[in-house]
Amino acid sequence: MALTYQVDDKGYYGEFGGAFIPEMLYPNVEELRTHYLDIIKDPSFQKEFHDLLRDFVGRPTPLFEAKRLSEKYQTQVYLKREDLCHTGAHKVNNTIGQILVAKKLGKNKIVAETGAGQHGVATATVCALMGLECIVYMGAIDIERQAPNVARMRMLGAQVVAAESGSKTLKDATNEAMRHWINHPVDTHYIIGSVVGPHPYPDMVARFQSVISEEIKAQLTEKVGRNYPDYVLACVGGGSNAAGAFYHYLDEARTQLVAAEAAGQGITSGHSAATTFLGKSGVLHGSKSLLMQTEDGQVIEPYSISAGLDYPGIGPMHAHLFKTGRAHFYDITDEEALASALELSQLEGIIPALESAHALAVLPKLQAKSTEIVVINLSGRGDKDLATYQQRLNLV
Amino acid sequence: MNRISAVFESAKGPILNVYATAGFPHLGDTMTVLEALQEGGADIIEIGMPYSDPVADGETIQQSNQVSLDQGMTVAHLFEQLKDLRVKVQVPVLLMGYINPVLQFGVERFCQKCQEVGVDGLILPDLPMAEYESEYQEIFERYGLYNIFLITPQTADERIRRIDSVSQGFIYMVSSASTTGAKTGISSEQELYFERINQMNLKNPRLIGFGISDRESFLKASASASGAIIGSAFVKLLAHSSHLREDIVTFVRGIKGLK
C-alpha cells in the first residue's frame, strides 16, 4: 500500500492519532466524528464557509514576492500573507469552519482554549458574528502576559476564565476547556485551535486550514507558471498553520515540507519547545503523538519566547510527517527568531508574529538555490508581540 | 477468583469503594491510608496514580495529584510502596490513572508489576474501549487484571450493552455529566437515571461515583446499584487531616453506618 499522509478511518496518521478520551466526552466526539465530513462536504456549508472567508476574513490572502529577502538569500521567496487575515492570523480560518459545524450540530455555546490569545480572539470573533455564547480558558500566567488579547476577547463579548491548575499556561487551559466540555456535554461545542486533540479534530482543523495551500497553488500558477514550490516553510507549535500550508502538497514529491520548531534557549538548555527533538510517543489531550515528558510519563512544561509555540506536543499528522521523513524539522532559537523578525521588518516592511518569525529563521539554513521557489507561511502579524520586540530588540 | 468478584458475591450491604491519591498527603502515607481504609470497613480501594494532566478530574483530585508528584511520586515508586500490599491489605485494590504514565512504564511491565504486588484491576478513563479491545485486553487478562469501564448519563443504551459485554468486575457509573468532585448530592433526575440503568439487567454490577460525599448520598446511590465510590470528599479529608488513621477510620465508618 502506498504511504498516505492523510488520516485513516480509525483516526490515525501511521502510529499517531486516535481518540484517547474519557467516556464523558465520547458522545460529543463520536457525534462530531460521524457527522463532520458530511457537514463540511455539503455544498451549502462550503458556500457559507467560503463566503465568510472572502467577505469577513478577507481571503484570498496575498502571495507576496519578497524581493529584498530573495536577493539576500539568493533564492525566490514568496510570503503567504496569513497575517492579513481578519484578527491578525490564520487561526480564524478554523474558527469560522468550526462555528458553522457547531451550528449544524445544534450547539449554542462555544468553549475554547488559548495560549497567546490568538485562537481565543478568533473564537470570540466568530461567536460574536454568529451570536453564540463564548467561554475561553486561558492560563493565568498567559492572561498576565497577553493583556491586550484578553481585552479584545472581552470586548467581543467572550468570558475569559483563568486556568489556575498545573503550570497555568496553554496545556492547562486545554485541560480546563476539556473539563468544561465534560461538565456541559449537551449544548456546547469545543473549538480546538490546532491540529491536536482526539480524532476527528486534527483532520477537521487541517481541512479548514487547507485553504492556505489551496490558494498557494492557484497563486503560484499565476505568478510562476507552476502550482508547486520547491519548499514550503511553516512554524509548528500544535501545527495548524503548517497543516494548512502543507495540506495540498502532502503527496507532491517535488515540494519539500519544512517545519520550524521553537528551540527556545536551545534544545539542550532545558528551556525549549522543540517536540520532535525532545519528545517521544505519548498521549495528551486525546491523541497519541510526540510529547515532551518525563521518564515517568508526566508532561513537561515547554518554553519558547513565542506563546503560540510553547506546547508540549505536536499534532499527530506532524508526528507522522516527522517519523516518515516527509517533512524536515528545524529547531529555531529565540534569538534566531528575533533576528529574523527584525530582518523581515526592515527588508520587506512587514512585522511578523514571533511564531512566524521561526519559519523565517529557517531561510538562512535552507541553502535553497537561486532557481528554487520557497514559500514561507507568514501565519500572523507582530502587533501582539510588540512588547517583547521592544524589550528584546532595544527599541527604546 | 479475582478479589473484586469475590466482594460482589459475598457482600451483605452496599459496597463502598474509596479513592485515595497515592503519596498523599505525604509521599510515604500510601500504605497508612490503605490500612486505615480497610480498618474502617472500605470494601474496595482505588489508588490514584498521580498525573500532570488529569482531565477527568476536578480541582480537589488535581491538586492532590500535583502535591504527590511534587513530592517525587512515580509509577515505579508506587509499586515499591505497594510491595507488601498483600501482607497488610486483603480488600480488592484498583489502580486508577491515565494512560500515558502506563505507556511510558511499558504496558506489559506495568501489568506484571500489578500482578506481583496484588492489584486486582485498573481504571484508565482515557483508554477507550476500542483501543482496549485491540491492544490491551489480552495483556490485562494474562495478568488477571480487570479493566473497569465508565458509563455516563449520556452513554447510549447500545454502547452500555457493549461496555457490559467487555467489562469484568463492575461498571463504574458516573452519576452526572461532570468531572470528579464538581457536584455534591444526588438529584431526583439522577435517581431516575440510576433506575433506568438498573432496569437494563446488565451482567455486571454497578458502582456509582462522582458526587458521592456522605452517608446520605452513599445510600441514595446504593439504592439503584451495588454500591458507590467516594473520591474527592475523601481526598479533602486527607488534605486536612491531622490524625490520618483515626480520621480515616471515623470517616469510613460514618459512610458505612458502622459504630
Contacts between the chains, C-beta under 8 A, distances in Angstrom:
chain1	res1	chain2	res2	distance
A	10	B	130	8.0
A	18	B	128	7.8
A	18	B	131	6.7
A	19	B	128	6.1
A	20	B	99	6.1
A	20	B	126	4.6
A	20	B	127	6.9
A	20	B	128	6.4
A	20	B	131	7.1
A	21	B	126	6.1
A	21	B	128	6.6
A	22	B	55	6.7
A	22	B	56	4.3
A	22	B	125	3.9
A	22	B	126	5.5
A	22	B	150	6.8
A	23	B	125	6.9
A	23	B	149	7.0
A	23	B	150	4.1
A	23	B	151	6.4
A	23	B	152	5.7
A	23	B	155	6.5
A	23	B	174	7.1
A	24	B	56	6.5
A	24	B	150	7.4
A	24	B	152	5.1
A	24	B	154	7.5
A	24	B	174	6.4
A	24	B	177	6.6
A	24	B	178	7.7
A	24	B	179	7.8
A	26	B	128	7.4
A	26	B	154	7.9
A	26	B	155	7.1
A	26	B	159	7.6
A	27	B	152	7.8
A	27	B	154	4.4
A	27	B	155	6.9
A	27	B	156	7.2
A	165	B	59	7.2
A	165	B	62	5.4
A	165	B	63	7.9
A	165	B	66	7.9
A	166	B	52	6.5
A	166	B	53	6.9
A	166	B	62	7.7
A	166	B	66	7.0
A	171	B	53	6.6
A	172	B	53	7.9
A	175	B	53	5.5
A	175	B	54	8.0
A	175	B	55	5.3
A	178	B	55	4.7
A	179	B	55	6.1
A	179	B	56	7.9
A	179	B	58	7.3
A	179	B	179	4.9
A	182	B	55	7.5
A	182	B	56	6.8
A	182	B	177	6.8
A	182	B	178	6.6
A	182	B	179	5.4
A	183	B	177	6.3
A	183	B	178	5.0
A	183	B	179	6.2
A	183	B	182	6.0
A	184	B	177	7.4
A	185	B	152	8.0
A	185	B	154	5.4
A	185	B	177	4.8
A	186	B	154	7.5
A	186	B	177	7.5
A	281	B	103	7.6
A	282	B	100	5.0
A	282	B	103	6.3
A	282	B	104	6.7
A	283	B	98	7.7
A	283	B	99	5.2
A	283	B	100	4.6
A	283	B	103	6.5
A	283	B	126	6.8
A	284	B	53	6.4
A	284	B	100	6.8
A	285	B	53	7.7
A	285	B	55	7.7
A	286	B	126	7.5
A	291	B	100	7.5
A	293	B	100	7.1
A	293	B	104	6.8
A	295	B	104	6.8
A	296	B	74	4.2
A	296	B	75	5.9
A	296	B	76	7.3
A	296	B	101	6.0
A	296	B	104	6.5
A	296	B	105	7.7
A	297	B	51	7.8
A	297	B	75	7.3
A	297	B	100	4.5
A	297	B	101	3.5
A	297	B	102	7.4
A	297	B	103	6.5
A	297	B	104	3.4
A	297	B	105	6.9
A	298	B	51	6.9
A	298	B	52	4.3
A	298	B	69	6.2
A	298	B	101	7.0
A	299	B	52	4.6
A	299	B	53	5.4
A	299	B	100	7.6
